[in-house]
């Protein structure tokens, strides 16, 4: 169904920002246009918290 799932995390204050996403308070983000691929409507990615251990 999905060709590729991208996994990423926030670079600064990652744990705080991940919690805001999970609470529904943060619903958008931005990235470097020349470096990152531009997401399209319907794309799915996995947001990780680097401070959480398995």
Backbone as CSV, one residue per row, in Angstrom:
resi,resn,N_x,N_y,N_z,CA_x,CA_y,CA_z,C_x,C_y,C_z
1,UNK,0.824,-1.188,0.000,0.000,0.000,0.000,0.872,1.256,0.000
2,UNK,1.887,1.280,0.873,2.783,2.425,0.940,4.111,2.040,0.314
3,UNK,4.647,2.919,-0.516,5.938,2.649,-1.127,7.068,2.773,-0.123
4,UNK,7.028,3.824,0.683,8.114,4.079,1.624,7.586,4.891,2.795
5,UNK,7.849,4.416,4.001,7.521,5.195,5.190,8.790,5.870,5.665
6,UNK,8.719,7.159,5.859,9.863,7.929,6.313,9.810,8.041,7.835
7,UNK,10.951,7.865,8.480,11.062,8.018,9.917,11.922,9.244,10.208
8,UNK,11.476,10.099,11.127,12.226,11.306,11.438,11.916,11.779,12.847
9,UNK,12.678,12.740,13.302,12.437,13.363,14.594,12.732,14.857,14.501
10,UNK,12.280,15.592,15.466,12.584,17.017,15.527,14.032,17.187,15.976
11,UNK,14.706,18.219,15.507,16.100,18.445,15.859,16.295,19.126,17.196
12,UNK,15.389,19.993,17.589,15.513,20.767,18.823,14.277,20.509,19.686
13,UNK,14.490,20.301,20.973,13.375,20.052,21.908,12.471,18.928,21.428
14,UNK,13.080,17.852,20.952,12.317,16.760,20.330,11.234,16.195,21.234
15,UNK,11.546,15.907,22.482,10.555,15.306,23.380,9.360,16.223,23.605
16,UNK,9.627,17.503,23.777,8.539,18.477,23.974,7.654,18.533,22.726
17,UNK,8.273,18.607,21.559,7.507,18.721,20.320,6.734,17.442,20.005
18,UNK,7.327,16.275,20.281,6.603,15.015,20.082,5.361,14.990,20.968
19,UNK,5.492,15.411,22.224,4.325,15.448,23.120,3.248,16.399,22.607
20,UNK,3.638,17.543,22.057,2.653,18.473,21.498,1.921,17.850,20.312
21,UNK,2.626,17.080,19.500,1.985,16.375,18.380,0.978,15.364,18.919
22,UNK,1.398,14.575,19.903,0.511,13.552,20.464,-0.720,14.153,21.138
23,UNK,-0.582,15.363,21.678,-1.717,16.062,22.305,-2.602,16.757,21.271
24,UNK,-2.174,16.786,20.009,-2.949,17.444,18.963,-2.754,18.947,18.920
25,UNK,-1.788,19.465,19.674,-1.545,20.907,19.711,-0.588,21.361,18.610
26,UNK,0.243,20.453,18.113,1.172,20.769,17.014,0.736,19.938,15.818
27,UNK,0.318,20.601,14.759,-0.218,19.885,13.597,0.517,20.208,12.300
28,UNK,1.590,20.988,12.381,2.343,21.349,11.178,3.819,21.482,11.529
29,UNK,4.662,21.395,10.516,6.094,21.581,10.704,6.687,22.141,9.419
30,UNK,7.978,22.333,9.403,8.655,22.857,8.222,9.995,22.157,8.070
31,UNK,10.613,22.290,6.915,11.923,21.683,6.689,12.673,22.486,5.639
32,UNK,13.927,22.119,5.416,14.734,22.800,4.409,14.330,22.325,3.016
33,UNK,13.881,23.226,2.189,13.361,22.894,0.861,14.396,22.198,-0.005
34,UNK,15.647,22.689,-0.006,16.660,22.128,-0.891,17.145,20.761,-0.445
35,UNK,17.012,20.442,0.841,17.554,19.188,1.369,16.478,18.112,1.488
36,UNK,15.349,18.452,2.051,14.308,17.470,2.336,13.318,17.358,1.195
37,UNK,12.743,16.176,1.067,11.673,16.009,0.084,10.413,16.679,0.632
38,UNK,9.596,17.174,-0.248,8.389,17.882,0.160,7.247,16.872,0.284
39,UNK,6.654,16.778,1.477,5.547,15.833,1.646,4.329,16.269,0.842
40,UNK,3.561,15.274,0.443,2.320,15.517,-0.296,1.143,15.091,0.569
41,UNK,-0.010,15.614,0.289,-1.213,15.252,1.025,-1.383,13.740,0.988
42,UNK,-1.597,13.163,2.154,-1.785,11.722,2.253,-0.515,10.955,2.590
43,UNK,0.657,11.612,2.530,1.903,10.951,2.912,1.856,10.591,4.395
44,UNK,2.491,9.491,4.734,2.560,9.045,6.119,4.019,8.892,6.507
45,UNK,4.360,9.367,7.701,5.719,9.186,8.205,5.648,8.811,9.680
46,UNK,6.760,8.304,10.186,6.847,7.877,11.581,7.666,8.919,12.338
47,UNK,7.055,9.502,13.345,7.722,10.500,14.183,8.287,9.791,15.404
48,UNK,9.588,9.935,15.647,10.224,9.255,16.760,10.722,10.249,17.793
49,UNK,10.842,9.779,19.029,11.396,10.574,20.123,12.739,9.942,20.476
50,UNK,13.845,10.606,20.184,15.161,10.002,20.410,15.483,9.719,21.871
51,UNK,14.773,10.322,22.805,15.041,10.087,24.235,14.303,8.866,24.769
52,UNK,13.347,8.352,24.029,12.612,7.160,24.445,13.411,5.929,24.053
53,UNK,13.551,4.998,24.947,14.260,3.758,24.628,13.258,2.611,24.506
54,UNK,13.637,1.621,23.734,12.760,0.467,23.525,12.846,-0.509,24.676
